[in-house]
Amino acid sequence: MIHINLLPVKAERRRESTRIQVFVGLGVLAAVLGGLAVFHGFEAMALRATRSERRRIEDRIAQLQRETGDYDSLKVQRENLLRQKQVIARLERARSGPAYFMRELSDILSPGKGPTFDHQQYEEALRRDPNVAINPRWDPKRLWLISYTEKDRQVQMHVGAKSDDDVAEFLKRLKLSAFFSNVYWKQTQPQVDPKLKVSYVTFDVDCRVNY
């Protein structure tokens, strides 16, 4: 019987199988490493994108903070200006209030002076009715206040005058003045001073003061 020694063939096949397994293992390892490299690359890109977006958001937040800071500053300035305007308005009202009104009444009753009025409107009123003209030569000493009361800008005056003409002149000036409106008067009452034996008239005026 002939015996054939197959041990070298089996050994060669084992070595070939081992080489194939090694190559396969290296291929798998290379594939895994490649996959890891690709995954790492994508992760790095995503990280860079996230960082870039974060910087953009931080820059936007900083810009908004600057803009908001400017807005807050402007808002404070505006509120300060409004407060100043309100203070000025109160001062203006106070200045044109009772003190200026009493000065106006004093001017009406002072020689060489007269009421505060709109000259253009006065000229137009003269064209419609010449009787509204005031007498620049009128002597205010011919008229005097006996009493004066005011409540809620409604005024009542009790006045004395030497004649009806003085009453008419005083009423013209009140109606013309920018500080008075709704001027109404009651009929004059003749009076006589028993001591001086002098006759005169008294009358009442109801009006509204504008201040």
Secondary structure by P-SEA (a helix, b strand, c coil): cccccaaaaaaaaaaaaaaaaaaaaaaaaaaaaaaaaaaaaaaaaaaaaaaaaaaaaaaaaaaaaaaaaaaaaaaaaaaaaaaaaaaaaaaaaaaacaaaaaaaaaaaacccccccccaaaaaaaaaacccccccccccccccccccccccccbbbbbcccccaaaaaaaaaaaaacccccccccccbbbbbccccccccccbbbbbbbcc
